Amino acid sequence: PNMSHRKFRAPRHGSLGFLPRKRCKRGKGKVKTFPKDDTSEKCHLTAFMGYKAGMTHILREMDRVGSKSHKKEVVEAVTVIETPPMVVIGVVAYIRTPYGLRQIATVFAQHMSDAARRRFYKHWVGSKKKAFTKYAKAYESDEAKATREATFKKMAEHAHVIRVIAHTQINKLKLRQKKAHIMEIQLNGGTIADKVDFSREHLEKQIPVKQVFEGNEMIDVIGVTKGRGFKGVISRWHCKK
């Protein structure tokens, strides 16, 4: 039968996955929603940060029933992402409110690399480089220890969501940039007390990508596409003239 839907006569152009098509505010992708928490699983991180190294192609067997290429070999473009281990430098706890998540407590690690501290400055070279120096000095004092213990106890008792603050090791890449990227990564699996213990154990420690993702796992990739300048509707959306 003849279907008179516009969907078939004039299908839409351009992927809706890349909306909104406008200049980005930040060159780093942002995780809008972390995976749903399952307390029966082991405690684990839910995200990781990497850098595009380049592209290549792979030859694979297509497994798509109904396609002409089914059971045939196809060549596909792939992107190579370099993922040096990330370093955990803090823990954040949130509670759920009718207006969304609200932060209740934060604990930072004693030692922080210069790459991460650069993130707190607009102009690192001209600064006094004082970020977190007083905090690190007072870290071992009895008062700081007591405060920290009380904060972790508060997290375990009241928090609904635990996230770690982690930074990339950008110095391990062949890039000009020295300033690390910092992000919050949600912990899923186990009880809240387990999550707090997990984050405490991993403070100042490196987390490799294989601890977060496994081979052949389906994952979401968040990034910012390359800008193509000021374009008209035809080359912007690839619709017909």
Disulfide bonds with the S-S distance in Angstrom:
none
